[in-house]
Amino acid sequence: MKQETDDLGYQLEHYVDPVDSPAGRKQSMAALRKYLKAVLAKDIDTVRSLMWDDVIIELPFNESGKTDQASYRIYRGMKEVLEFWNTAFKAEGDAEGLNEADITMNADGTRIFIEARGKMTMPSGREYRNRYVMRFDFHDGKLRHCKEYYNPIQSAYAFGRVVAGKYKIDSL
C-alpha cells in the first residue's frame, strides 16, 4: 500500500484541496518571518521557540551527489536540529538574507515555499552565493518540517567541503 500511495498518479487522483484559512496563513507567515529573522541573526533561542519538539530539517541536495534519503542530511527532533543550527551559525559568515524571493503558500497556511537567492561572506572572506528552494511546514504557528534545496557545488566551495567524496572545489 505504501508504494501505491507514494505514486504520483495515485496522489493526483486522490488530492483534496486544503481548507481556506486566512488566519492560518497569517499565523504561519508571521512565524516564518520571525524564524528567518532569527536564523539571519543567529538567535538560537528564538529559533528554538518557533519549532516543535519533533521538528525535522532535511537537506536533500548535498555534496555527496546522491539523492537517496540515506545519503542526505536529515535532522530529527529539537536536539539534532539545534545542533545543526549551532554548527551552521559557527561556520557561516555575515549573511545579507534572502532576495529575489518568490513565495507560495497553500490555502490553509500550513505549507510555504520560498525560492530565493542568498548572499553571505564566509569567515574566510570567501563569497557564498546560492539559490534556494525551501519548503516550510507549519502547525499552530510553529515549524514542524523544513526541506531546503540548494546548489551543493556552491555550498562545497563556500564551506570547503569535498564533492562526491573526493573533489575539492577551489574556484567557481
C-alpha positions as CSV (number, residue, x, y, z in Angstrom):
1,M,0.0,0.0,0.0
2,K,2.9,2.4,0.8
3,Q,4.3,2.3,-2.7
4,E,0.8,2.9,-4.2
5,T,0.2,6.0,-2.0
6,D,3.7,7.3,-2.9
7,D,2.8,7.1,-6.6
8,L,2.2,10.5,-8.2
9,G,-0.8,9.2,-10.2
10,Y,-2.4,7.9,-7.0
11,Q,-1.8,11.2,-5.2
12,L,-3.1,13.3,-8.1
13,E,-6.2,11.1,-8.3
14,H,-6.9,11.4,-4.5
15,Y,-5.8,15.0,-4.0
16,V,-8.0,17.1,-1.7
17,D,-7.7,20.9,-1.6
18,P,-6.8,22.3,1.8
19,V,-9.5,24.3,3.6
20,D,-9.1,28.0,3.1
21,S,-7.8,29.7,6.3
22,P,-6.8,33.3,6.2
23,A,-6.0,33.1,9.9
24,G,-3.8,30.1,9.3
25,R,-1.9,31.8,6.5
26,K,-1.4,34.9,8.7
27,Q,-0.2,32.8,11.6
28,S,2.3,30.8,9.5
29,M,3.6,33.9,7.7
30,A,4.2,35.6,11.0
31,A,6.1,32.5,12.3
32,L,8.1,32.3,9.1
33,R,9.1,36.0,9.3
34,K,10.3,35.5,12.9
35,Y,12.1,32.2,12.1
36,L,14.0,33.7,9.1
37,K,14.9,36.8,11.0
38,A,16.2,34.7,13.9
39,V,18.3,32.5,11.6
40,L,19.8,35.6,10.0
41,A,20.6,37.0,13.5
42,K,21.9,33.5,14.6
43,D,19.5,33.8,17.5
44,I,19.2,30.1,18.6
45,D,16.8,30.8,21.5
46,T,14.2,32.4,19.1
47,V,14.8,29.6,16.5
48,R,14.1,27.0,19.3
49,S,10.9,28.8,20.3
50,L,9.5,28.7,16.8
51,M,9.9,24.9,16.3
52,W,8.0,21.8,17.5
53,D,10.0,19.3,19.6
54,D,9.6,16.8,16.8
55,V,10.8,19.2,14.1
56,I,12.6,17.8,11.0
57,I,15.1,19.6,8.8
58,E,16.1,17.9,5.5
59,L,18.8,18.9,3.1
60,P,18.2,16.5,0.1
61,F,20.8,18.1,-2.2
62,N,24.3,17.8,-0.9
63,E,27.9,17.4,-1.8
64,S,27.7,13.6,-2.0
65,G,25.8,13.8,-5.2
66,K,23.5,11.0,-4.1
67,T,19.8,11.5,-3.9
68,D,18.6,8.6,-1.8
69,Q,17.4,9.5,1.6
70,A,20.1,7.6,3.4
71,S,22.7,9.8,1.7
72,Y,21.5,13.2,2.6
73,R,21.4,15.2,5.8
74,I,18.2,14.8,7.9
75,Y,18.0,16.3,11.4
76,R,15.2,14.9,13.5
77,G,13.9,16.4,16.8
78,M,14.8,19.5,18.6
79,K,18.2,18.3,19.9
80,E,19.5,17.4,16.4
81,V,18.1,20.5,14.8
82,L,19.6,22.8,17.4
83,E,22.9,21.1,17.0
84,F,22.7,21.6,13.2
85,W,21.9,25.3,13.6
86,N,24.6,25.9,16.2
87,T,27.2,24.3,13.9
88,A,25.9,26.3,10.9
89,F,25.9,29.5,12.9
90,K,29.6,29.0,13.8
91,A,30.6,28.1,10.3
92,E,28.7,30.8,8.5
93,G,29.8,34.4,8.0
94,D,27.8,37.5,7.6
95,A,24.6,36.9,5.6
96,E,22.6,39.6,3.8
97,G,19.5,37.5,3.9
98,L,17.4,36.2,1.0
99,N,16.5,38.3,-2.0
100,E,14.8,37.8,-5.4
101,A,12.2,35.8,-3.4
102,D,9.2,34.1,-4.8
103,I,6.7,32.9,-2.1
104,T,3.9,30.5,-2.5
105,M,1.6,29.4,0.3
106,N,-1.2,26.8,0.4
107,A,-4.8,27.8,1.3
108,D,-4.7,26.8,4.9
109,G,-1.2,28.3,5.5
110,T,0.4,25.0,6.6
111,R,2.9,24.9,3.8
112,I,5.1,27.7,2.4
113,F,7.5,27.5,-0.5
114,I,10.2,30.1,-1.0
115,E,12.5,30.3,-4.0
116,A,15.3,32.9,-3.4
117,R,18.9,33.8,-3.7
118,G,21.2,34.1,-0.7
119,K,24.4,36.0,-0.3
120,M,27.0,35.6,2.5
121,T,30.6,36.4,3.2
122,M,32.3,33.5,5.0
123,P,34.7,34.0,7.9
124,S,37.5,33.2,5.4
125,G,36.4,36.1,3.2
126,R,35.1,33.7,0.5
127,E,31.8,34.9,-1.0
128,Y,28.9,32.4,-0.8
129,R,26.0,32.9,-3.2
130,N,23.4,30.3,-3.7
131,R,19.9,29.8,-5.0
132,Y,17.4,28.0,-2.6
133,V,14.1,26.4,-2.8
134,M,12.7,25.9,0.7
135,R,9.6,24.2,1.9
136,F,8.3,25.0,5.4
137,D,5.5,23.1,7.0
138,F,3.8,24.8,10.0
139,H,1.4,23.7,12.6
140,D,-0.2,26.1,15.1
141,G,2.4,28.8,14.3
142,K,5.5,26.6,14.8
143,L,7.8,24.9,12.3
144,R,7.2,21.2,12.0
145,H,9.3,20.3,8.9
146,C,11.7,22.1,6.5
147,K,13.3,20.9,3.3
148,E,16.0,23.1,1.9
149,Y,17.3,22.6,-1.6
150,Y,20.3,24.4,-2.9
151,N,23.2,24.1,-5.3
152,P,25.7,21.8,-3.5
153,I,28.6,22.9,-5.6
154,Q,28.3,26.5,-4.4
155,S,28.0,25.2,-0.8
156,A,31.0,22.9,-1.1
157,Y,33.1,25.8,-2.4
158,A,32.0,28.2,0.4
159,F,32.3,25.7,3.2
160,G,35.4,23.9,1.9
161,R,33.7,20.6,1.6
162,V,34.6,17.9,-0.9
163,V,32.2,16.9,-3.7
164,A,31.5,13.2,-4.4
165,G,33.7,12.2,-1.6
166,K,37.0,13.4,-3.2
167,Y,36.9,16.6,-5.3
168,K,37.8,19.9,-3.7
169,I,36.3,23.0,-5.3
170,D,38.9,25.8,-5.4
171,S,37.1,28.1,-7.7
172,L,33.8,28.6,-9.5
